[in-house]
Amino acid sequence: MDINLPSAKVNVITRFAKGKDKKNMIDSFKIAGGHKDTVESASNILKEGGNAFDAAIAGVFASMSCEYLYTGAASGGAMLVKKNGFSADIIDFFVETPPIDPSKVNDFKSINADFGNTKQEFNIGAGSVGIPGTLPGLIQVHKDYGSLPFSVLVEQAIDLAKKGCLVSKNQEYLSEVLSPIISSSKLLESLFTKGGSLLKEGDLFFNADFSSFLEQFVYEDAAAFYRHEVCPLFYNSFKEGGIIELKDLQGYTPKKRIPLELKYRGHNIFMNPEPSTGGSLINEGLKQLSGLDFVSKEDIEAALHKMKKFKDKDMIGSTTHLSVIDKENNVASVTTTNGVGAGFTVPGTGIMPNNMLGEKHLNLNGFHNWKSQQRIPSNICPTLIVDKNNNLTTLGSAGSSRIISATISVISNLLNNEMSLKESISKSRIHLEEDTLHCEPSYSHPEYKTENVVIWEEKNMYFGGVNACSSFDSVGDERRSGVSV
């Protein structure tokens, strides 16, 4: 949905606003994200003279409250960054495996999430937690690209966690699906319930402990505070039953990577490179479609069948994406994910750690069975498209394996089928999961070649959540209550 954003809630934002002529700034930036408060927090930063990278950092911090079950302060992700006039880079801060000592793991248990017509098993507990990268990643992005003080970028998130943020329709649905994880912890239950029932759309979600945690970033040097205060705090909560050492947390380093580049129908497309699998899979799928003047659902089906690596048993995809283009044509496109969460919180912080070591699709050789410390491969893929006139479109998606099919669908709609950004994202999607083709409802009736076909009754978060900005437009994906301005 499109929104007209109200004035900023935070005193510091109001203070910076005095005396500024904002009209030209407001008319020229584009933002799309997974929640109204995520987008509003990013927007306020741009209105007050921050750049796209400042806005993305502020938006991610806000999402840690208003999109709690998607992301968090102990999650992982990647940000595509492009300063106007410079080449694009990927800042990789995805979750990492620690050096292995399986004998230490004694808190690792399975739960089932119910999707109605199917169930999925997840593993939670301290033994499911991988080395998180989001906080050091945001700190590094700010150091290299930010313009406003780091303290300013967390203030709106502090306010949201303390005063509450509205539960979206998508967050209500997700809390029902992940209720076994929520019920595994009394503190999580207290965050997500009111009067003994799960929070509903329109209710307020509060996280006072997280607000207090974030306040420390207002008064402390962010990098030093993370290393000397946050890392020991995280370690003490993971060490019983987990395998992460303090040195693993303190030694985590975000990586700047050269994006994977594809020339496609007169455009240059920049994607997340290895060790992420997202860019390479999207690249492979688009190559199958590049010669077509119009791409049908049957064409996408055929391309997915040809992608031999396209195997993933994950269902929910607890991930979110934020896209920002500022008035100077700087681009920040960031995807973060917490898995489904580890089912407990770090004491005194309100933070639920990731469960990446407990996700089957990320541990194809079995749990706690990697050969060396490494970034965990993932499908997240913040993406940038540049046309011959240097017009920009940036996008990314939630949805685990559906990140691939959703991104391929949107790009082919844009560049092959010449649809608008809004129509490209809204158009019904398909997804191939092993030998079953899942399809959103469509007015047309394609002749699919897959034998097992499941037609969904309505558009659903299962098919991803693409939030995108172009030089001319911005669109949040309705499937996950996306918002744009």
N, C-alpha and C positions, 0 to 999 in steps of 0.2 A: 504494500500500500504506500501511497505518497502522503507525506505529512507536512504541515506547516509548523515548524518547531517554535516552541515558546522561548522566552528569554531564559538565560542561564540561571540555575538555582544556586550556584556556588558563589560566595562573596568575592573570592579572588577574581573570578571571571567577570563579574559585574564591575569590579574596580578597574580592571584592565580596559573595559569597554568605553570608559568615559572619554568623550572628546573624539571618538573615532567615527569616520564616515564608512559605514559597513556595507552600503548598498552594492558597490561594485564587487566586494569580496563575496557577499552572499550569493550574488547572481552567477558567480563563475565557478564555484567548486561543486563537486559531485561526490556523494557518499551513498553506499548501500551496505546494509548489514543485517544481522539476524534479530535485532530487537530495537524498539523505539529508543530506549535509553542508551544503547550502544551507539546508535547513529547520532543522537542528540549530543552525547558527550564529545564525539569527534567533531561535530558541527560547531559547537561552542568554541573549541580550540581554534578552528579555522577563522571564525568570526573575530577572534581576538588577536589575530596576526601570526598564529602558529602555522607550520607547514604541514604537508600531508603526513610526514613521519610522526610529528607530534600528535596529530589527530588520530592516527592509527594506534599509537601507544595508549592514548587516553581511552579510545574505544575498546581496546582489548581489556584494559583494566575494568572498565564498566561492565563488559560482558562477563567478567568473573562473578558478578552478582546476578545480573538479569538473565544470563544464559548459563547458570551454575552447572547444570548437568551436561553441558557441552564442553566447557573449558574451565580453567582455573589457574591458580598461581603455582601449582605443581604439575603442570601439563607440558605439552610440547607443541612445536609448530614450525612454520616457515613464513618469511615475508619477502615478497618481491619488491625491490626498491629501485626507483629510477628518478634521479635528479634531472631536471630539464637540461638538455644539452649533453648529457652523459649516457653511457650505456647502462643497461639494467643489470642488477645483481640479485642473487638469492641469498638471504641471510637464513641459514639453516640452524634452527634451535630445537630440532625434534628430540624426542626422548632417546636416551642411550642405554645400552646394556652395561651393567657393572661387570668387573672380573668375576668369574663364576666360582661359587662354592656351594653347590646344591645341598650340602649337609646342613647348612644354616637355615634352610627354608622349612619352617613349620607352621606358617600362617598362610595357607593357600587353599581356598575352598571354592567350590563351584556353586553357582546359583542359576536359576532359569528366568529369563525375561519372556513375558507372554505378549505376543503380537496379535492375538485373536485366533488366526488360522494357522499359526505356527509358533514354536517356541525356540529360544536360542540359549545355549549355555555360555556363561561367562565365568571367569575365575577372579576372585577378589582376595583381599587381605594384604598384609605387608609384603608377602612373597610375590605379589603381582606388580609391585611398584618399580618402574624404571627410573633412571636418573632424569629428573625433569629439566627442561631447558627454557621455559617461557620467560621466567624472570631474568636470568642472565641474557637472554636474547633481546628482550625489550630494553634492558640497560645498555647493551651494546649498540642497538639501533639508535638510541638517544644520543649516545656518545659520538657516533659517526655522522648522524644526519639531523639530529634535533636542533631546535632553535629556542624553545622556551625551557625554563627550569624544569627538571624532572618532577619536583614537588608539585608544580602546577598540574602536571599531567595525571596525577593520582587523586587530586582533590574531589573531582566529581564522583569518582568511584567510592571514595570514603563516604560521601554524602548519600549515595544510593544504597550502600550496604547498611548504613545507620538508619536512614529514614524510610527505606523500603522502595522496591521497584515492582511494577505491576507484572503479574504472571500472564504470559501470552497464552493463546490457545494451544500453540505448539508445545510450550513448556508444561502445560497441564497434561497433555497427552503423553509426553515423555516421562513425566513423573509417575504416571500410572503404569507404563511399560516397565520402568525401572524401580517399581515399588519394592521388590525384594532387596535391592541394594540400599534403598533409603531405610528400610526397616531393619537393616543389619546393624545400625548404630542409633543409639538414643539421641545423640546430638543431631544427626541427619534427620531423624523423625521430627525433632522439635523445630527444625528449619522448614520442613515441608508439610507440616500438618497444622490444622487449626480446628479445635473442637473435636479432635479424634479423627478427622478426615483430611485427605490430601488437599493442598491448596488448589483452588479453581481459577480459571481465567478471570482476571480483574482483581483477585486478591493481592495483597502486598507480601512480598518476600523480603524478610529481614535477615541480616547476618552481622550482628553487632560485633562479634569477635573479629570478623574479617575487617570491619571498619577500623577497629583499634590496631590491627596488624598493619594495615596500609598507612595509618597515621605516622608510623615511624619513618616512612620514606619522605615525609615532609621535613623532618628535622635532621635526618642522617644523610651522609653520602650514600647513594644508592648501591654502588658496587661494594663498598666496604660493609655496609649493613647486610647485604645479601651474604657475603662470604663469611663474616664473623658472627652474625646473629641468626640469620635465617637457616643457613646450612646446618649448624649444630641443632637447631630446633627441629628441622626436618629429619636429621639423622636419628635423633632420640626417639622419634615416633616410628621410624622404619626398622630400627635395629633388632627389635624383638620379632623374630619370624621372617625377617627380610634379609637381603644380601647386599645392600648398599652400604658402603663405608663413608665416613665423613670426607675422606680425601677424594672419593668419587664425585661427591656433590661440589666440593670446592674447586676441583680440577676441571669441571665441565667448561667447554669453550664453544661459543657459537662459531659457525663456519661460514665464511663468505664464499659463494660458489658462482661460477659462470653459468648462466642459464642455458638449457638445451634450446637451440634455435631451429625453427622450421620455416621454410619459405612456402607459403600456401596461398595460391590464387591471388598473387600480387600483394600479399601481406607478409610481414615478418611476425612470427609467433614465438614468444619466449616463455619457457616452462621450467618447472623444478627438475633439476638433473639428478642423476644417481648420487647418493644411494637411495633416494626416493624412487619408487617405481612409477609414480604418477605421470611425470612428463614423458617417459619412454613409451608408456602404454597409450597415452593420448596421441603422441606422435605417430605411433604405429597405426592407430585407428584412422587418423586423418589422412594418412597417405593412401589408404584404401579408397578415400572419397574425393581426393583432390581433383580428378578429371571430370567429375560430374557437375553439370550446370544446375541440376536440382537433385537434392538428396531426400529420398523417401525413407520411411521407417524400415522398409525391406532392405534398403541399402545399408542402413545402420546395423540392422540385424546381421547382414552378411559380413560387414566389417568386424563386428564383435566375434563372430564365429572364427574369423581368420586370426584373431589375436590369441595365439596359443597360450600366452602367459596369463591370460585374463581368467584367473581362478581365485576366488575369494569367498569364504563362507560367512563373512560377517554380515549382519543384518541391519543394525541400527545406525551406526555411524554417528557417534556422539561428538560432533565436530561443528565448528562454525567458521564463517568467513566474513571478512570486512574489506571493502574496496574503497579507496579514496583517491581522487584526483583534485589537487588544489588549484588556485588561481594562477599559479606559476607553471602549471603542467607537470608538477612533481607527482609521482605515483607511488602509493603504498598499498600493497595488496597482501593481506595476511590471513592465513588459516591456522587455527589452533584447535587442539583436541585433548580431551582428558580420558579417552577411551570411554568406558562407562563409569569410571571411578573405582577406587579400591575398597569402598564400603566403610571407611572410617575417616575421621578428621584428625589433623595435626592439633594437639591440645592447645587451646587458647587462641586459635587463628581462624576457625571456621573453614579451613581449607581441606577439601578432599583430594588426596593425591591420585595420580593416574593409575591405571591397571594394565599398562602396556605389556608387561611380562606375563599377563594372564589372558591375552587375546589370541585365540587360535590362529587367526589369519595373519598375525604378525610374527608368529613363532612356528613356522612351517616344519622345522626339524624337531619339534617337540618343546615342551616348556623347560626353561633353564638349561638349554642344550646348545647355546651358541659357542663358537670356537674361540672368539676373542672379543674384547670390548669394542663396541661399534654402535653407530647410529642404527636404530631400528628402521628398516625400510617401511615406507608408507605410501599411500596413494595421494596424499595431499598435494595440490598443485596450483598455487597462485600463478596466474597466467597474464601475459600482456600481449596485445595485438596492436601492431603499428602498420598503418596503410601508407601508400606512396606519398601522401600529403602530410605525413607525420601526425595524423589524427590517432588518438589513443583509445583503446578499450581494454579495461582490466577486469578480470573475473576470477572466481574461485568457487569451490563447492564443498559442502559437507556431504557425507554419505558413504564413506569407506569405498567399497568396490564401485558403488554408483557414482562416485566422483568421476570415474573414467567415462562411463556412458553419458552422464549428464553434461560434462564439458564438451565431449564430442558432438552431442546433439545441439548444444547452444552455438558452438562455433560453426558447424555446418549450416545451421539455420541462418546465421548472420552472413556468412561469406559465400556459401553455395546458393542458398535460397533467397538471399537479399531481404530478409525480414528485419523489422525493427528490433531493437534490443529487448523491448518488452515482449513482443510476440515470440522472439527466439527463446526466451526463458519460460514463458507461459505455455508454449506448445507441449502437447502430450509427449511423454518419453517412453522409451522401452529400455529394458535391462536384461541381459542374458546372465543367468546364474547357473553355471554348469550346463545341464541339459534342459533347463526350464527358462522360458522367455516370459518375463513380467512386463505387462503393458498397462499404461494409464488409459482411461477411457478416451475414445476418439470418435469424431463424427464420421471419419472414413473407416473402411474395413479392409486393411491391408491383408495380403495373402502371405502370411508368415510361413516359413519353411520349417521352423522348429516344431517338433511333435507336441511337446508339452508347453502349453500356453496358459498363463494366468492373467485374466483381465480384471484389473482392480476397479472397484466401483467409483472411485473418485481419485483425484490427484492426491498424492501422499508423500510425507517426508521420506519414505523409503527411497524415492527416486532422486534424492539429493536436495540441495538448497543452494542454487547459484545466485550469488549477489554480485552485481556488475555495475561498472561505471564506464561511460565513454566520454569523449570530448563534448557530447551533446545531450547526454541522458544518463539516468541512473535508475536501476531496477532492483528491488529486493524480491526474492523468490517467495511467492505465496505459500508454497509447500511447507515452509518452516517459519511462517509469520514474518518474513523478511520486510524490511523497511528501507525506503530511499528518500533522499532529499537532493 
